[in-house]
Amino acid sequence: MLAALDNLRLAMGTFLGNPLRTLLTLLGIIIGVTTVIAMMALIEGLRIKVNRDLSFLGANTFSVSKWPSGFGRFNWRMYAKRQNFTLEDARAILEVCPSVAQVSGSDSEGGQRISTATLETRPGVSVTGATAEYVETSGVTVAAGRFFGSMDQEDGRAVAVLGMDVVDTLFPGSDPVGQQVRIKGRPFTVVGVLQRRGSFLGMMSMDNEVIVPLRAYGGLYGTKSSLELAVQATSPELLRKAQDEVSFLMRRRRDVAPLAPNDFEVSTNESMTATFNNLSQVITIASFGVCLLSLVVGGIGILNIMLVSVTERTREIGVRKALGARKSRILGQFATEAVLMALLGGALGVGLGYGLAFLARWMLGFNTVVPPWAVALSLGMSSGVGLLFGIYPAARAARLDPVEAMRSD
């Protein structure tokens, strides 16, 4: 125990005697650990936010669409060739599938301007056309007024439900219900306001939206687009069965061959979360690859500086061995210095990683969370690199002949 404390004291004295050299030696380790901590904090924060932001899609709700949903890059031309979904598909699902309680259809157009007689939004509003069942299947909540009903949808009435961002822009300090907004120059009467939902992944506001009846939406943007169908199962326990029933029906309606894959996508919050988790695993592996490369570079730096240190302190080593210091004591001293140096670099990297995570939280607008396992693994890898690359200089120091060492200049 006393020997270990003495080794620590000597190592700290060496570091403090050459702080700049120690810092430059540790840059590789610092960069690698900083990268891992920052990336793991970002991924973990995104994972938590994805789970929270996707929670609006209820535990017993899933979507059916010709387009893939989730994360990643897709061959959009291939998907564009698929058959569109229509309201007839929605009606068929509700009539044929016993495990389905409700179905809604929707389509949306982004980058729109909404205006009143005196004010206008920026061109970033999403206009959604939906059936009356949308309020039940999408998880939105009406904070004031009402959502449009089936008669509004059937008659194509020019009524609208606004998200809170649009309300804040067009009706600051006033009640928008009963007033009019203009979409593509056409007047719509505001019948309701949605409860604020915040942003998706801290980047896209879910409140910068206007929802209108699907038939009225078709009058604005046409009816050639495919609908996204939101299907609500009768209970969470029957979600899997409802998916199977809908998939079987859609394959039959779309004439998909028995052994051919689906020409449509069925998505739940769990499937989108799984897609994100798969993507995050790739990023995690890449981050640890960068970390490992940086640690090797840092380890080579430690090897180099420890060899220099052995050369510089050859006379000191000779004196200590002449006074009775054993090889194990010399070996332990230099191995401790190498491990402690690497561990110091890891600790500095963890601190910088936390700093970058805090900066990302401030810039991106969502919490970043550093998982404890990432800290423990980073410090463990750092100390392991220090031991691996420091053992040779330590062994070289322990093998020095005391007489020859004391003759060294």
Buried (B, 14 or more C-beta within 10 A) or exposed (E): EEEEEBBBEBBEEBBEEBEEBBBEBBBBBBBBBBBBBBBBBBBBBBBBBBBEBBEBBBEBBBBBBBBBBBBEEEEEEEBEEBBEBBBEBBEBBBEBBEBBBBBBBBBBBEEBBBBBEEEBBEEEBBBBBBBBBBBBBBBBEBEBBBBBBEEBBEEBBBBBBBBBBBBBBBBEEEEBBEBBBBBBEEEBEBBBBBEBBBBBBBEEBBBBBBBBBBBBBBBBBEBEBBBBBBBBBBEEEBBEBBBEBBBEBBBEBBEBEEEEEEBBBBBBBBBBBEBBBEBBEEBBEEBBEBBBBBBBBBBBBBBEBBBBBBEEBBEBBBBBBEEEBEEEBBBBBBBBBBBBBBBBBBBBBBBBBBEBBBEBBEEBEBBBBBBEEBBEBBBEBBBBBBBBBBBBBBBBBBEBEBEEBBEBE
